[in-house]
């Protein structure tokens, strides 16, 4: 682990995340540290999605959509560390797509590399990034939703450190 990685103290910051903006600020810091990549002006939408979709980035847009059903199940039945680790991992993955990287396997590998280097291979985020979230949350395999919910929630104050020029 590089000195800068230790100074970031990502495992501790994951435990202290209180909301989506905290999570995304940490994601941006981690991605910039690992890959020297940064972009601004993203929006987050929570929506019920088919159970096989954890999240997605709309190519060419500034929107990340996260599966609200999966988030709710993990939040209700797992620890704060596990919930925050899932949120961190899925936001890293979709943030990387937002740079125009469309190679799914490449983004999965980048997400895994980032999680391992900043968190260690035994951290929940690294374990999920290596396989999929059902590795830690087998109950997700019981979900059978196959439709996109028509209702969605736009998260306010998401990516707020870069909103001053937009407002």
N, C-alpha and C positions, 0 to 999 in steps of 0.2 A: 504494500500500500504506500503510495507516494505521500510525502509530507503534506502537500496541499489537500489530499484526500482526508488525512487525519484531522487537519484543521477544520474541514467542513463539518465533521462530526455528524454525518447524515443519520446514523442509527438513532442518536439522541433526538435529532430534529424531527424524525418520523414520529417518535413517541409524543412529541409536543405539538404536533399539527392539530389545529382546532377547527379548521374549515377548509373549503376547497381552495381558497386563495393561498392559505399557508402551504398547502400541498403543492400548488402550482409554482409558487415562489421557490420552493425547495427543488422541484423538478427542473426549473430553468437554471438554477445554480449548479445542479449536478450535471446536467447536459452540457452546460458551458464549460465546466471544469474538465469533464471527460473528453468531449469532442470539439470544444471551442466553437459551439454553435449557439446562436441566440436569435429569437424573433419575438416580435411584440404584437399585441392586439388580438389575442385569441379570445373566443367566447366558449363557455361550457354550457351544454344542454344535458339535462337528465331526462331520460325517456325509457319507457318499457320497451325492450327489444326482444327479438327471438333469443331463446336461452343460449344458443351457440355463439352469440355476439356479445362480448364484454364491453366493447366500445368501438367507435370508428371516427376517423377524420374525414370530412367531406373534402375531397381532393380539390385544390385550388381555392379553398375558402379559409376563413378564420374560425371555423367551428369544429369543436370536439364534442361528440355525443357519447355519453356513458350510460350503460344499462342500469337504470334506477332499481330494477328488481334485484339484480345481483348485489348491488351496493347495500340495499335494505336487508337482504338475507345475511350478508356477512356482518353488517353492523349489529343486527339483533342477536346473532348467535355466536359471534367470535369476539376475541379480545380487541382492545383499541389498537394494539400493535399490529394484529393481523389485518384489521380493517384499514388502518393507515398505510400498511405495507402494500395491500392490494391497490388502494387508490394511487399511491406513489408509482407503483409499477405500471399500471394501466395508463396513467397520465404521461409517464416517460415514453411509453410505446407510441401513443397517439401524437405526442409532441414531436417525436422524431418523424412521423409521417407528415406532419405539417410543414416540414422543410422540403417536401416534394419527393421524399424517399418512398417509392411505391413497392419496392421489393419486400414482401411480408417476411420472408425468412431472414433477410438481411436486417430488418428492423428488430425482429425477435432476438437475433444474435447481439445486436448493439445494446438492446435493453438488458439482456442477460450479462453482457460484459460490464456495463455500467453498474448494475446492481452488485455483481460480484466484487468489482474493484472498490466500490464505496461502502458496501455493507458486509461483504464476506459471503462465502458460498452457502453458509448455513442459515442466513437470514431469510425470513418468510418471503420477502420480495424476490430474492434470488431464486428460491425454490420454485415460486410461481412463474418467474420469467423463463426458467429452464424448460418447464413442461407447460402446464396451464393451471389456472386457479383451482381446478378440482383436485389437484395434487394435495393441497392443504384443506380444501373444502369439498369433500366428496358429496355432500348434500346437494351441491349445485348440479350434479348429474341427474337429480330427480326432477329438475325443472323441465317442463315440457312446452313452454310458451313458444309459439311459432309466428307471432304477429308483432307488428310495430304498433305500439299504443299511439292513439291519435293525440293524446294529451302529453305535454312536455313542459319542463320547467327550465327557464333560462336563469342561470346562477348570476346574481348581482355581485358586483365588486370582484369578479374573476379577472385575473391578470391586471389588478388595479394599479400596480406600479407603472404600467405603461399606458394608462388611460388618459393622462392629463392632456395629451395632444389630440385625443379623439373627442373629448367632451366639448 
